[in-house]
């Protein structure tokens, strides 16, 4: 047995105007459509919803209770629709953004917030693997990562170019050079990131091209932890050049083997996820796109 919204609307209309013809005009359908909906429902459930009095259809007590429930259901549906619309409203909506690096994603977020201060921001940081998964599972509406896979499910906008550099403690011998080689790096204690990191994948590809397989002195999950380990003299680490605005306590060193291997920080979302807030975020990101017209 089916109690559809269409049938409930037909019953409410008949109860309101007192006839099948009037209900049909109210709903913009034919009279047989209305009478058929009501009679089918009465037959399926073995009930009487209307009594005819003086040429008018009067709702039974059961019908009045049913209409009351239907009205409350319609109000709940309207409230649900308003909630969904407010989620994507530029005045009062919300957007969840996943960042692999603090910069330049945080600069885009700041520009977006200045343009749309009413939109609430949920910002999550994590490894490349974590943020990419969060976008795919709709935990994040937008991701900002370097080296985003060429996946046809993604919509994307490129931001600033960046490449992986080495960071050394200021007292380290390599800190006095203008650039370093993979061979030089392999001879010093190194601090690696966990395998889910885009930084680490780039570093491993760089050493592989140089036919080197250095063993890390230390492996850390968090970017901030790696930076602090370098500042405290534990070894040489790696980071995307544009990943942070911090410059304290480390020397930033270009790597010879990374020359010409720059990639872009990229804003991306699932193509199927579209609403005015996401569109506005992409429009904000365009001002950071070096390839924009």
N, C-alpha and C positions, 0 to 999 in steps of 0.2 A: 504494500500500500504506500502511496506517495502523497506527501503533504508538501507540495511545492509552493514557492513564493507566488507564482502565477495564480494558483488556486486560492491562496489566502487573500490576494489582492482582489480577486473576483468576489469573494464572500464579503469582504469589507465594503466594497463598492455597492453591492446589493443592499447590505444592511444600512448604508448611508442614505441611498436614494429611494429604496423601497420597490424597485422593479428591475427586471433584467434589461429592459430597453435603456433605462436611465443609466444603469451601471455600464452598459456597453458604450454609450456616448461619453461617459466620464473617462473610460479607459481607452477610448479610440479603437474599439474592436466591434465585432458583430454580436448581435443579441444571442444567436445560437452558441457562440463561443462561450459567453458568460453562463447561460443556462446549462450548457454541457459541463462546464467546470464544476458548478455547484452540485448538479445531480450526480456526476461521477463520484465526487467526494462523499456525498450522502450514501451512495450505493456501496462504495468500498468499505466505509466504516459502519454502515447500518445505523445511521442517525438521521434526525430531522433538524435542519438548520433554520428553516423559515416556515411560517404559517401565513396563509393568505387571509387577510381581513379587509373587507370593503375595497377590494381591488388592489390592495397593497401587500407586499411581502414584508411580514414582520419577523425580526430575528427572534429565535428562541433563546432561552437562558443560556443554553450551551453555546449558541452562536455568538452571543454577546461576550462570553468568556473567551471564546476563540479569537474574536476580533481584538479584544484587549491584549491578549498574548501576541497577536500578529503586529499590533501597533508598537508594543514594546520591542519586538524583534526588529521592526523597521527602524526604530530609534537607535537601537544598538548597532545596526548595520550602518546607519548614517554617522554615528559616533566613530565607528571603526574607519570609515572612509575619511572622516575629518582628521583622525589620528595619522593615517597614512599620508594624507596630503601635507599635514604639518611637518612630517618627517623630512619632506623634500622642499619645504618652504625656505626661501632665502631670508625670511624674517625670523623664523623660529625653529628651523630644522637642525639637523645634526649630521655630521660626517665623521667617519672613522678613517684615519690615515695611518699607514704603516711606513716607518722610515728605517732603511738600512743604515744610513748615515745621517748625522745631525744636519749637515749642510750638503747641498743647497736646499734640501727639502724644507728645513725650518724657515728659510727665507721666503719660500713660496707660501708656506702656511701663514707667516706674518703678514704678507701682502694680501692674502685672501681674507684674513681676519680684519684688516683695516677696511677692506671693501665691503665685507658682509659681517659686521659685528654681532648680528643676531643669531648667527649659526653657531651652535655649540660644537666644539672640536674634541674628538677623542683621538689622541696620538699614541701610537704604540711603536716601540723601537725593538729591534732584534736583528737576528742574522738574516742574510739573503733568503735562506731556505724558509725561515719562519714567516717572513713578510709575504713571500710569494704564495705560501700555503694559505695565509690568512686572507689574501685577496681571492684565491680560488674557492675558499669555503665561505665567502661573504662575511667573514669576521671584520674585514677592512673593506671599505668602499674603494679606496685609492691606495696604491703603493708607490713609493719612491725608492728606486734601487739603481745601482749601476749594473751593466751587463745583463739586462733583462732578456730572457729567452725569446726567440722569434716565434711566439705562439699566436696562431690566428685567432684565438679567443680574446686576445688583449687589444684594447685601444691604448695608444701611447702618445706621449709628447716628450721630446728630448729636451733636457736641460743642459747645464754646463758640461763641457768635456772634462774628463778627469783621467788620471792614470795613477797606478800604484807607485808609491815612493817608499824609501826606507827612512826610518826615524831612529836616530842614534842619540845616546846621552851626550850632553855637551862636552863632557870630559873624555869621550871615546876618541881614539885616533882617527877614525873615519869621519868624525864631525868636522875635521879641519879640511876636508876635501870638498870639491864642488859637485862631484858625482862619484858614484861607485859602480863596480861591476858585480855580476853574479859570482865570479870567482872570489873577489874580495869578501863578499858577504858570506860565502860558504866557509870562510876561515875564521869566523867570529861567532860567539854565542848568539843564537837567533831565537826570537820569540815569535811563535806562529799563532794564528787564530785556529779555531775549531773548523772541521771540514765543511760545515754548512755555510761558511763565510765566503762571500764573493771575493774579498781580499785574498783569502787563502788560496782559492782556486786560481786566481791570477798569478800569485807567487809561485805556486807549484808548476804552472805552465811555463813561467819564465825560467825556472831552474831546469825543467825538462828540456827546453830548447837549448840550454847551455850544457846539456849532458851532465848535470850535477844533481846529486841527491843528498843535500845537507840534512842532518838531523837537528831538530829544534832543541834548544836548552829548556824551553818552557812552552807550553801550549795553553792558551787562555780563551775562554768563550767570549768575554765581553771586550769591546773596543776600548772602553774607558780603563779597564783593568790592564790591558796591554800598554796603553799610553803611560799609565802610572808606573808600570814595571820598567819601562824604558827610562822615564824621568829618574827613577831610583837606581839606575845603573846596572840593571840585571842583564841587559843585552840589547840587540838591535831588533826592532820590529818593523812592521809594514802597515801602511794605511793608504786609502785613496786620498789624493792630494786635496780634494775639495770636501773631505768628510768632516772636518772640524775647523773652527776658526782659532783654536788654541795653537799657540806657538811657544809656550813657556817650557823650559827645561829640556828641549830636544832640538837637534839639528835635522832639518828636512833635506833629504838627499835624493836627487834624481838617480834612477838606475839605468845604466847604458842599455841594457837589454830590453828595457821597457820603451825605448824611443820608438815612436810611431805606432804604439799599441794602445793609445788612449781610447777610452770608451765614454759613453754618455751616462750621466745620471738621468733616469727616465721616470716620468710619471705614467702610471698605467692603471687600468681598471678592466674589468670584464666588459666586453661589448654589450652583453645582455643587461648590465646594470646601468640604467640611465635615469637621471632625474635632473631638475634644474640646478641642484647644488653641485653635483658632479660636473655638469657642463660649465658652471661658473669656475670651478677649481681648475679645469683644463684651460679655460680662457685666461685665468690668472697666470698659469704656468707658461703660457705662450710668450710672455715678456722675457722669460729666461731662456728661451729656445734660440740658440745661436744660428739655427738654420731657418728661423722664421723670416718671412718676407718683410 
